[in-house]
C-alpha cells in the first residue's frame, strides 16, 4: 500500500477549496492509496522539469513535486509514499482550477521551500508565470509592478467617481499610483498650456505620502508631467487650504490629547460620560454629520454609536460641546476633522483646486475630509478615484460616500486575488482580524470570502521567549539570516507596538553591526527599517519582524485606560488593535516573524 504525500502548505490550500472539490481530492488520494495510480502529466516550459500535474476533476488539477529524500516536512507516510514506477516519490502541493494549476506548476523553481526556511535560503515566494520576472526583479521595481489584469482599471475613463477595494496585497496602492500617473499624462495631452497641479494623490499618513511621492517620481520621469500631481496627506491639504485663505496657522491636537481635555470638561460639568465618549461624539456624530443646530442633533440617527442618548442628555452634550469648541477656537486649537470641515467651507466659497483626485487608504478618512475632497474637485468624469479596504480601517471613521455626494454605483471594483502577500501569511493573519464582514464605503457589507493569494512561501514563524534579552537576541539572529539569504537591508522592517520596544530593537541591531533607519524617514538603502506598527501602514517589505507581541504589551494598557470604562469605546479599542496587528503582518511579501515574551498576546491566541 502507498499514499501520496502532502506538502505542509497543502492543508492551508485544502481549507480554501469548495466541499465538492475537497471530496474529489480525497477520492483521488484514496485511489492512489489503493494502488490506482493516476497519470502524472509533465508540464511544458516548467522551471522545474520534474513537476507534474494530476487530474482531480475535469476542471481541477493538483500540482505534485518530488518529495525531498528526508521527508522532514511531509505528513506521515509509509515507506513507499507517493512513489512512481520510476522510483520518484511525489507530494501534493496544491489543487487549483486547471489553467491556474498549470501556470503555478510552470512557475515552481527547483528546490523551492514549502515549509520553514532554513538560514541562508532565499525566501522569495513562488507565483504564476506572469509574475515570475517581477518577483526576481529588484524590490524597488516590484513596488511599481502592476498585475497585467489591472491595467484596465487604471486606464478606464469613468463617467464619475470610481472605487477600488480589496484585501492586503491585492495591489490597491500600486493601482492608485498608476491611476495618478495616467491622469497626469492625459491631462498634459489635453491641457498642454495649463501646467498647474491638476491631480491630487492623497492618503492618510506622512510616511505613505512620502513613499507615494518617491514611487511616482519613478513612474513619471518627465518633470512637466510629474509637476501636475500633488502628493499630500489629507491633513496637510486641509492645513494648507485654511492657512492660504485665512492667514491662520492652526495648532492641531490629536485624539488622546483631545480625550484628556474632554475628560476634564465632563468632570467640570458633572456629565456621566467619559472624555473619550465626548470626543468621539463630537467627531463621529456632530462633525461627521455636519450638524450645526441643536434640533438637528436631537433628531439625528447616531449610526455606529452603541450607547443610547436620551433627548435631555443630548442637550447636555450639545451645550458642553458648544462651549468647549468655542474655548478651543480662542486658544487656536483644532482637531484634524474640525480643520477639514473648515477647509471644506472655505473651498465651497471658492474655485475647485484640482480636476482629479486619487485617494489611497480611503477607509480611514473622516466624513469632514471627504466633504473637503468633494469641494476640492468638481463633480464630473474621472473626478474621484477611491482606493481602500474597510477591513484595514484603524480609525473609528464610518463613511457613506453616497451621503456625501460621491456616487460610485456601477463603477466599483472588488479585488479578491492577492499577489503581493503569500497565502501562508494571509492564513496566519486572517484569524487576528476576527471578523467576517465590514461595512464598505458604498454602504454594502464587504467580506473577505473568496480572498486568496497567487504567491506561496514559507509559513510565518512565531517565537516565544522567556525574557526580553532572549527575544532581542532571537530577532538579531532572524534579521541576520534574512540578510545572509540576500535580502537587501531596506527590504526588511522590524516593528513594535510602542517606542520602548522600538528603541530596544534599534539598539540590538546596531550592536550587531546592522544599520537601522526610521520607518517614516526613508534613509540609506543599506539600513533595516525600524519603527512602530502604525508606521508600517501602507508600506511593503520583503520581510517583516514584529517584536513584543506579548499579552502585557498588546493590547496596550493605555488603549484600555483611554476608554475610561466606556464599554463601546473599549470594544472599538480592541478592534483597532486587531486591525493594526493584521495590517502590520500583511506588510510582508516573503516572510513574517513574530515574537513575544511570556504569554503571547490574546490577539493572536484568541483567548480572552
C-alpha positions as CSV (number, residue, x, y, z in Angstrom):
1,X,0.0,0.0,0.0
2,X,1.3,3.5,-0.8
3,X,-0.1,7.0,-0.4
4,X,0.5,10.4,-2.0
5,X,2.5,12.7,0.4
6,X,1.2,16.2,1.0
7,X,3.4,19.3,1.4
8,X,2.9,21.3,4.7
9,X,1.3,24.2,2.8
10,X,-1.3,21.9,1.2
11,X,-3.5,21.8,4.3
12,X,-3.9,25.6,4.1
13,X,-4.9,25.3,0.4
14,X,-7.3,22.5,1.1
15,X,-9.4,24.5,3.6
16,X,-10.0,27.1,0.8
17,X,-11.4,24.5,-1.6
18,X,-15.2,24.1,-2.0
19,X,-16.6,21.0,-0.4
20,X,-17.1,19.1,-3.7
21,X,-13.5,19.7,-4.8
22,X,-12.3,18.6,-1.3
23,X,-14.2,15.3,-1.7
24,X,-12.8,14.8,-5.2
25,X,-9.3,15.4,-3.9
26,X,-9.7,12.9,-1.1
27,X,-11.1,10.4,-3.6
28,X,-8.0,10.7,-5.8
29,X,-5.8,10.3,-2.7
30,X,-7.7,7.2,-1.6
31,X,-7.5,5.7,-5.1
32,X,-3.7,6.3,-5.0
33,X,-3.5,4.6,-1.7
34,X,-5.4,1.6,-3.1
35,X,-2.9,1.3,-5.9
36,X,-4.9,3.0,-8.7
37,X,-2.2,5.4,-9.7
38,X,-3.4,8.5,-11.6
39,X,-1.5,9.7,-14.7
40,X,1.1,12.3,-13.7
41,X,1.3,14.8,-16.6
42,X,4.5,16.6,-17.3
43,X,4.3,20.4,-17.7
44,X,5.6,22.1,-20.8
45,X,8.1,25.0,-20.2
46,X,8.2,24.3,-16.4
47,X,11.0,25.9,-14.5
48,X,11.4,22.5,-12.8
49,X,11.1,19.7,-15.3
50,X,10.3,17.2,-12.5
51,X,7.0,19.0,-11.6
52,X,3.8,17.1,-12.6
53,X,0.0,17.7,-12.6
54,X,-2.7,15.2,-11.9
55,X,-6.4,15.4,-12.7
56,X,-8.8,15.9,-9.7
57,X,-11.9,16.6,-11.8
58,X,-12.1,17.7,-15.5
59,X,-11.8,21.3,-14.4
60,X,-9.4,21.0,-11.4
61,X,-5.8,19.7,-11.2
62,X,-3.3,19.0,-8.5
63,X,0.4,20.0,-8.7
64,X,2.9,17.5,-7.4
65,X,6.6,17.7,-6.9
66,X,9.3,15.2,-6.0
67,X,9.5,14.8,-2.2
68,X,12.8,15.5,-0.5
69,X,14.7,12.4,0.5
70,X,14.5,13.1,4.2
71,X,10.8,13.9,4.1
72,X,11.2,16.2,7.1
73,X,8.2,18.3,6.3
74,X,5.9,15.8,4.8
75,X,2.8,14.4,6.5
76,X,3.3,10.8,8.0
77,X,3.6,8.2,5.3
78,X,4.7,4.6,4.8
79,X,8.0,3.7,3.2
80,X,6.5,3.8,-0.4
81,X,4.6,7.0,0.0
82,X,3.9,8.7,-3.3
83,X,6.3,6.5,-5.3
84,X,6.1,6.1,-9.0
85,X,7.3,3.3,-11.3
86,X,10.5,5.4,-11.9
87,X,11.2,5.3,-8.2
88,X,10.4,9.0,-7.6
89,X,8.4,9.9,-4.5
90,X,5.9,12.7,-5.0
91,X,3.9,15.0,-2.8
92,X,0.9,17.1,-3.5
93,X,1.5,20.9,-3.2
94,X,-1.8,22.5,-4.3
95,X,-5.1,21.9,-6.0
96,X,-6.4,24.6,-8.4
97,X,-8.5,25.2,-11.5
98,X,-6.8,23.5,-14.4
99,X,-5.3,26.6,-16.1
100,X,-4.2,28.2,-12.9
101,X,-2.6,24.9,-11.7
102,X,-0.6,24.7,-15.0
103,X,0.5,28.4,-14.5
104,X,1.5,27.6,-10.9
105,X,3.4,24.5,-11.9
106,X,5.4,26.3,-14.6
107,X,6.5,28.9,-12.1
108,X,7.7,26.4,-9.5
109,X,11.5,26.6,-9.2
110,X,13.7,23.6,-8.3
111,X,14.2,23.2,-4.5
112,X,11.5,25.8,-3.7
113,X,11.0,25.6,0.1
114,X,7.5,24.7,1.2
115,X,8.0,24.7,4.9
116,X,10.2,26.7,7.3
117,X,13.0,28.5,5.7
118,X,16.5,27.5,7.0
119,X,19.2,30.1,7.3
120,X,20.6,31.4,4.1
121,X,17.7,30.2,1.9
122,X,16.2,32.9,-0.3
123,X,12.6,33.5,1.0
124,X,11.4,34.8,-2.4
125,X,7.9,33.3,-2.9
126,X,6.8,31.4,-6.0
127,X,4.0,32.7,-8.2
128,X,2.4,32.3,-11.6
129,X,4.5,32.9,-14.8
130,X,3.1,36.4,-15.4
131,X,4.8,37.4,-12.1
132,X,7.9,35.3,-12.3
133,X,10.1,38.0,-13.8
134,X,8.8,40.7,-11.4
135,X,9.5,38.5,-8.3
136,X,13.1,38.2,-9.4
137,X,13.5,41.9,-10.2
138,X,14.9,44.4,-7.7
139,X,12.3,45.1,-5.0
140,X,12.0,48.8,-5.8
141,X,10.9,47.7,-9.3
142,X,8.5,45.2,-7.7
143,X,6.9,48.0,-5.8
144,X,5.8,49.6,-9.1
145,X,4.7,46.3,-10.6
146,X,1.0,46.3,-11.6
147,X,-0.6,42.9,-12.3
148,X,-1.3,42.6,-16.0
149,X,-5.0,42.2,-15.4
150,X,-5.3,45.5,-13.5
151,X,-4.1,47.9,-16.3
152,X,-7.7,48.2,-17.4
153,X,-8.8,49.6,-14.0
154,X,-6.1,52.3,-14.1
155,X,-6.7,53.4,-17.7
156,X,-10.5,53.3,-17.9
157,X,-12.5,56.6,-18.5
158,X,-15.2,56.7,-15.8
159,X,-18.4,58.8,-16.0
160,X,-17.9,59.9,-12.4
161,X,-16.2,58.7,-9.2
162,X,-14.9,55.2,-9.1
163,X,-13.9,52.9,-6.2
164,X,-11.4,50.0,-5.8
165,X,-11.5,47.8,-2.7
166,X,-9.6,44.7,-1.8
167,X,-7.7,42.9,0.9
168,X,-4.0,43.1,1.7
169,X,-1.7,42.5,-1.2
170,X,-4.3,43.0,-4.0
171,X,-2.3,45.9,-5.4
172,X,-4.6,48.8,-4.4
173,X,-1.8,51.3,-3.7
174,X,0.0,50.4,-6.9
175,X,-3.3,50.9,-8.8
176,X,-3.6,54.3,-7.2
177,X,-0.1,55.2,-8.3
178,X,-0.6,54.1,-11.9
179,X,-4.0,55.9,-11.9
180,X,-2.5,59.2,-10.8
181,X,0.3,58.8,-13.4
182,X,-2.3,58.0,-16.2
183,X,-4.4,61.0,-15.3
184,X,-1.3,63.3,-15.3
185,X,-0.2,62.1,-18.7
186,X,-3.7,62.5,-20.1
187,X,-4.1,66.0,-18.6
188,X,-0.7,67.0,-20.1
189,X,-2.0,65.9,-23.5
190,X,-5.4,67.5,-23.2
191,X,-4.3,70.8,-21.5
192,X,-0.7,71.4,-22.6
193,X,-1.0,75.1,-21.9
194,X,-2.2,74.6,-18.3
195,X,0.7,73.4,-16.3
196,X,-0.8,73.8,-12.8
197,X,-1.3,70.9,-10.4
198,X,-4.4,69.2,-11.7
199,X,-4.2,65.8,-10.0
200,X,-4.2,65.2,-6.2
201,X,-2.8,62.0,-4.9
202,X,-3.7,61.9,-1.2
203,X,-3.6,59.4,1.7
204,X,-3.8,59.1,5.5
205,X,-0.3,59.5,6.8
206,X,3.0,61.2,6.1
207,X,5.1,58.0,5.7
208,X,2.9,56.6,3.0
209,X,2.6,60.0,1.3
210,X,6.4,60.2,1.1
211,X,6.6,56.7,-0.3
212,X,4.0,57.5,-2.9
213,X,5.8,60.6,-4.0
214,X,9.1,58.7,-4.4
215,X,7.5,56.0,-6.4
216,X,5.6,58.5,-8.5
217,X,8.9,60.1,-9.4
218,X,9.9,56.8,-11.0
219,X,6.6,56.4,-12.8
220,X,6.7,60.0,-14.2
221,X,10.3,60.9,-15.0
222,X,9.2,63.8,-17.2
223,X,9.3,66.9,-14.9
224,X,6.5,68.7,-16.7
225,X,4.1,65.7,-16.2
226,X,5.2,65.0,-12.7
227,X,4.6,68.6,-11.7
228,X,0.9,68.1,-12.5
229,X,0.5,65.7,-9.5
230,X,0.4,67.0,-5.9
231,X,1.1,64.3,-3.3
232,X,-0.1,65.3,0.1
233,X,-1.7,63.8,3.2
234,X,-5.3,64.7,3.8
235,X,-4.4,66.7,6.9
236,X,-1.7,68.7,5.2
237,X,-4.1,69.6,2.4
238,X,-6.7,70.9,5.0
239,X,-4.0,72.9,6.7
240,X,-2.7,74.5,3.5
241,X,-6.3,75.4,2.4
242,X,-7.1,77.1,5.7
243,X,-3.8,78.8,6.0
244,X,-3.9,80.1,2.4
245,X,-7.4,81.6,2.8
246,X,-7.4,82.8,6.4
247,X,-3.7,83.5,7.1
248,X,-4.2,81.5,10.3
249,X,-1.7,78.9,11.5
250,X,-3.8,76.3,13.3
251,X,-2.5,74.3,16.2
252,X,-3.6,70.7,15.9
253,X,-4.4,68.3,18.8
254,X,-4.5,64.5,18.5
255,X,-7.2,62.2,19.7
256,X,-5.5,61.3,23.0
257,X,-4.9,64.9,24.0
258,X,-8.5,65.7,22.9
259,X,-9.9,62.9,25.1
260,X,-7.9,64.1,28.1
261,X,-9.2,67.7,27.6
262,X,-12.8,66.4,27.2
263,X,-12.5,64.3,30.4
264,X,-11.7,67.5,32.4
265,X,-14.7,69.2,30.8
266,X,-17.0,66.3,31.6
267,X,-15.9,66.3,35.3
268,X,-16.4,70.1,35.5
269,X,-19.9,69.9,34.0
270,X,-20.8,66.8,36.1
271,X,-21.6,64.8,33.0
272,X,-21.9,61.0,33.3
273,X,-19.7,60.5,30.2
274,X,-16.1,59.7,29.7
275,X,-13.7,62.1,27.9
276,X,-13.3,59.5,25.1
277,X,-17.1,59.3,24.7
278,X,-17.5,63.1,24.4
279,X,-14.5,63.4,22.0
280,X,-16.0,60.6,19.8
281,X,-19.5,62.0,20.0
282,X,-18.2,65.4,18.7
283,X,-16.1,63.9,15.9
284,X,-18.1,60.8,14.9
285,X,-21.6,62.3,15.1
286,X,-21.6,66.1,15.2
287,X,-18.7,66.8,12.9
288,X,-19.3,63.7,10.8
289,X,-22.8,64.7,10.0
290,X,-22.1,68.4,9.8
291,X,-24.6,69.3,12.5
292,X,-24.9,73.0,13.3
293,X,-28.1,73.3,15.3
294,X,-29.4,71.5,18.5
295,X,-32.6,70.3,16.8
296,X,-30.5,68.6,14.1
297,X,-28.5,66.8,16.8
298,X,-31.6,65.7,18.7
299,X,-33.2,64.3,15.6
300,X,-30.2,62.6,14.0
301,X,-29.5,58.9,13.8
302,X,-26.3,58.1,15.7
303,X,-25.2,55.3,13.4
304,X,-22.4,53.2,14.8
305,X,-22.8,54.6,18.3
306,X,-24.0,51.9,20.6
307,X,-24.6,53.9,23.7
308,X,-28.1,55.4,23.7
309,X,-28.6,59.1,24.4
310,X,-32.0,60.4,25.5
311,X,-33.0,63.9,24.3
312,X,-32.2,65.6,27.6
313,X,-28.7,64.1,27.6
314,X,-28.2,65.2,24.0
315,X,-29.0,68.8,25.2
316,X,-26.3,68.5,27.9
317,X,-23.8,67.1,25.5
318,X,-24.6,69.8,22.9
319,X,-24.1,72.6,25.3
320,X,-20.8,71.2,26.6
321,X,-19.5,70.7,23.1
322,X,-20.6,74.2,22.0
323,X,-18.9,75.8,24.9
324,X,-15.7,73.8,24.7
325,X,-15.3,74.2,20.9
326,X,-15.6,77.9,21.4
327,X,-12.8,77.7,24.0
328,X,-10.7,75.8,21.6
329,X,-11.2,78.4,19.0
330,X,-10.0,81.1,21.4
331,X,-6.8,79.0,22.0
332,X,-6.3,78.4,18.3
333,X,-6.7,74.7,18.8
334,X,-8.2,72.4,16.1
335,X,-8.8,68.7,15.8
336,X,-8.0,67.2,12.4
337,X,-11.6,66.5,11.3
338,X,-12.5,70.0,12.5
339,X,-9.8,71.6,10.4
340,X,-11.0,69.6,7.4
341,X,-14.6,70.8,7.9
342,X,-13.3,74.4,7.9
343,X,-11.3,73.7,4.7
344,X,-14.5,72.4,3.1
345,X,-16.3,75.6,4.0
346,X,-13.5,77.7,2.5
347,X,-13.5,75.7,-0.7
348,X,-17.2,75.8,-1.1
349,X,-16.9,79.6,-1.3
350,X,-14.2,79.5,-4.0
351,X,-12.9,77.6,-7.0
352,X,-12.0,73.8,-7.0
353,X,-8.3,73.1,-6.7
354,X,-7.9,70.1,-8.9
355,X,-9.5,68.3,-11.9
356,X,-8.9,64.8,-10.4
357,X,-8.2,63.3,-7.1
358,X,-6.9,59.8,-6.3
359,X,-7.4,58.7,-2.6
360,X,-5.4,55.9,-1.1
361,X,-6.2,54.3,2.3
362,X,-9.6,55.8,1.8
363,X,-11.2,53.7,4.6
364,X,-9.6,55.9,7.3
365,X,-10.8,59.3,6.1
366,X,-13.4,61.2,8.2
367,X,-16.6,62.4,6.6
368,X,-15.4,66.0,7.0
369,X,-12.3,65.2,5.0
370,X,-14.5,63.7,2.3
371,X,-16.5,66.9,2.2
372,X,-13.2,68.8,1.7
373,X,-12.3,66.5,-1.2
374,X,-15.7,66.8,-2.8
375,X,-15.3,70.6,-2.6
376,X,-11.7,70.4,-4.0
377,X,-12.6,68.6,-7.2
378,X,-15.6,69.5,-9.4
379,X,-18.1,66.7,-10.0
380,X,-17.7,65.1,-13.4
381,X,-15.9,62.3,-15.3
382,X,-12.9,60.8,-13.5
383,X,-13.3,63.2,-10.6
384,X,-12.6,61.0,-7.6
385,X,-10.8,57.6,-7.7
386,X,-11.2,55.9,-4.3
387,X,-8.9,53.1,-3.1
388,X,-9.2,51.3,0.2
389,X,-10.2,48.3,2.3
390,X,-12.7,48.6,5.2
391,X,-11.1,45.5,6.8
392,X,-7.9,47.6,7.3
393,X,-9.6,50.5,8.9
394,X,-7.6,51.6,12.0
395,X,-9.8,54.6,12.8
396,X,-13.4,54.9,14.1
397,X,-14.5,56.7,10.9
398,X,-17.5,55.3,9.1
399,X,-18.4,56.8,5.8
400,X,-21.2,56.6,3.3
401,X,-19.9,58.1,0.1
402,X,-23.3,58.5,-1.4
403,X,-24.5,60.6,1.5
404,X,-21.6,63.0,0.8
405,X,-22.4,63.4,-2.9
406,X,-19.9,60.8,-4.1
407,X,-21.6,58.2,-6.2
408,X,-19.6,55.1,-7.2
409,X,-22.5,52.8,-8.1
410,X,-21.7,50.8,-11.1
411,X,-18.1,52.0,-11.0
412,X,-16.7,49.8,-8.2
413,X,-14.1,47.1,-8.5
414,X,-13.6,44.4,-5.7
415,X,-10.2,42.8,-5.9
416,X,-10.2,39.2,-4.4
417,X,-6.8,37.9,-5.6
418,X,-3.7,38.9,-3.7
419,X,-0.3,38.9,-5.5
420,X,1.8,40.9,-3.0
421,X,1.4,38.7,0.1
422,X,1.8,34.9,0.3
423,X,-1.1,32.6,1.1
424,X,0.8,31.4,4.2
425,X,1.0,34.9,5.6
426,X,-2.7,35.5,4.9
427,X,-3.7,32.3,6.5
428,X,-1.9,33.2,9.7
429,X,-3.1,36.8,9.8
430,X,-6.8,36.4,9.0
431,X,-7.8,35.0,12.4
432,X,-6.2,38.0,14.0
433,X,-8.8,40.2,12.4
434,X,-11.6,38.2,13.9
435,X,-14.4,39.5,11.8
436,X,-16.3,38.2,8.8
437,X,-17.6,41.4,7.3
438,X,-17.1,45.2,7.5
439,X,-19.3,48.0,6.2
440,X,-18.0,49.4,3.0
441,X,-17.9,53.0,1.9
442,X,-20.6,52.2,-0.6
443,X,-23.0,51.1,2.2
444,X,-22.6,47.4,1.3
445,X,-21.2,44.7,3.6
446,X,-17.7,43.9,2.5
447,X,-16.4,40.4,3.1
448,X,-13.1,38.5,2.5
449,X,-15.0,35.5,1.2
450,X,-13.1,34.0,-1.7
451,X,-10.0,36.1,-0.9
452,X,-6.8,34.2,-1.9
453,X,-3.2,34.7,-2.9
454,X,-1.3,33.7,-6.0
455,X,2.0,33.5,-4.1
456,X,3.4,30.7,-2.0
457,X,6.2,30.9,0.5
458,X,7.4,30.0,4.0
459,X,5.0,29.8,6.9
460,X,5.2,32.6,9.4
461,X,7.4,31.9,12.4
462,X,6.2,32.6,15.9
463,X,9.0,32.7,18.6
464,X,8.2,32.6,22.3
465,X,10.9,33.8,24.7
466,X,11.5,33.7,28.4
467,X,12.8,37.3,28.7
468,X,13.4,40.4,26.7
469,X,17.1,39.8,26.2
470,X,16.3,36.4,24.6
471,X,13.7,38.0,22.4
472,X,16.1,40.6,21.1
473,X,18.8,38.1,20.5
474,X,16.4,35.9,18.5
475,X,15.4,38.9,16.5
476,X,19.0,39.7,15.7
477,X,19.6,36.1,14.5
478,X,16.5,36.2,12.3
479,X,17.5,39.5,10.7
480,X,21.0,38.2,10.1
481,X,19.5,35.1,8.5
482,X,17.5,37.3,6.1
483,X,20.5,39.4,5.2
484,X,22.6,36.3,4.6
485,X,19.9,34.9,2.2
486,X,20.4,38.0,0.0
487,X,17.6,40.3,1.2
488,X,18.5,44.0,1.0
489,X,18.5,45.7,4.4
490,X,16.0,48.3,3.3
491,X,13.6,45.5,2.3
492,X,13.4,44.4,6.0
493,X,11.1,46.1,8.5
494,X,11.1,45.5,12.2
495,X,8.3,47.0,14.3
496,X,6.9,47.1,17.8
497,X,3.7,48.5,19.3
498,X,5.4,51.3,21.2
499,X,8.6,53.4,21.2
500,X,10.0,51.4,24.2
501,X,10.0,48.3,22.1
502,X,11.3,50.1,19.1
503,X,14.3,51.6,21.0
504,X,15.3,48.1,22.1
505,X,15.1,46.8,18.6
506,X,17.3,49.5,17.2
507,X,19.9,49.1,20.0
508,X,20.1,45.3,19.4
509,X,20.5,45.6,15.6
510,X,23.1,48.4,15.8
511,X,25.1,46.4,18.4
512,X,25.3,43.6,15.9
513,X,26.6,46.0,13.2
514,X,23.2,46.2,11.4
515,X,22.5,49.8,10.4
516,X,18.9,51.0,11.1
517,X,16.7,53.8,9.8
518,X,13.3,55.0,10.9
519,X,10.4,53.6,9.0
520,X,9.0,57.1,8.4
521,X,12.3,58.7,7.4
522,X,13.4,56.8,4.3
523,X,17.2,56.9,4.6
524,X,20.0,54.7,3.4
525,X,19.3,51.6,1.2
526,X,21.8,49.8,3.5
527,X,19.7,50.1,6.7
528,X,16.9,47.9,8.1
529,X,13.7,49.9,8.7
530,X,12.6,50.2,12.3
531,X,9.5,51.8,13.8
532,X,6.1,51.4,15.3
533,X,3.4,49.2,13.8
534,X,1.4,52.3,12.9
535,X,4.3,53.4,10.7
536,X,4.0,50.2,8.7
537,X,0.6,51.1,7.4
538,X,0.5,51.3,3.6
539,X,4.1,50.1,3.2
540,X,5.5,47.0,1.7
541,X,8.6,44.9,2.5
542,X,10.0,41.5,1.7
543,X,10.5,40.5,5.3
544,X,8.8,41.8,8.4
545,X,9.5,41.1,12.1
546,X,7.0,42.1,14.8
547,X,8.5,42.2,18.3
548,X,6.8,42.4,21.6
549,X,3.5,40.7,20.6
550,X,3.1,39.8,24.2
551,X,-0.1,39.8,26.3
552,X,1.2,42.5,28.7
553,X,2.0,44.8,25.7
554,X,-0.7,44.1,23.2
555,X,-3.4,45.4,23.5
556,X,-1.6,48.3,25.3
557,X,-2.8,49.3,28.7
558,X,-3.1,53.0,27.5
559,X,-5.7,52.0,24.9
560,X,-7.7,50.2,27.5
561,X,-7.4,53.0,30.1
562,X,-8.3,55.7,27.4
563,X,-11.7,54.0,27.1
564,X,-12.5,55.3,30.6
565,X,-14.6,52.3,31.4
566,X,-16.8,53.0,28.3
567,X,-17.6,49.5,27.0
568,X,-18.3,50.8,23.5
569,X,-15.0,52.6,23.4
570,X,-13.3,49.5,24.8
571,X,-14.7,47.3,22.0
572,X,-13.5,49.9,19.5
573,X,-10.1,49.9,21.0
574,X,-9.7,46.2,20.9
575,X,-10.9,46.0,17.2
576,X,-8.5,48.8,16.3
577,X,-5.6,46.8,17.9
578,X,-6.7,43.7,15.9
579,X,-6.7,45.7,12.7
580,X,-3.4,47.3,13.4
581,X,-1.7,43.9,14.0
582,X,-3.4,42.5,10.9
583,X,-2.2,45.4,8.8
584,X,1.4,45.1,10.2
585,X,1.5,41.3,9.5
586,X,0.4,41.8,5.9
587,X,3.1,44.3,5.1
588,X,5.4,41.3,4.4
589,X,5.6,39.8,0.9
590,X,8.0,37.0,1.6
591,X,8.5,36.2,5.3
592,X,6.8,37.1,8.6
593,X,8.4,36.7,12.0
594,X,6.5,37.3,15.3
595,X,8.0,37.1,18.8
596,X,6.7,37.5,22.3
597,X,7.9,37.2,25.9
598,X,5.9,35.0,28.2
599,X,2.3,34.6,27.2
600,X,1.6,35.7,23.6
601,X,-1.0,38.4,23.0
602,X,-4.6,37.4,23.2
603,X,-4.9,39.0,19.7
604,X,-3.1,36.0,18.2
605,X,-4.3,33.3,20.6
606,X,-8.0,34.3,20.6
607,X,-8.0,33.6,24.4
608,X,-9.7,36.4,26.4
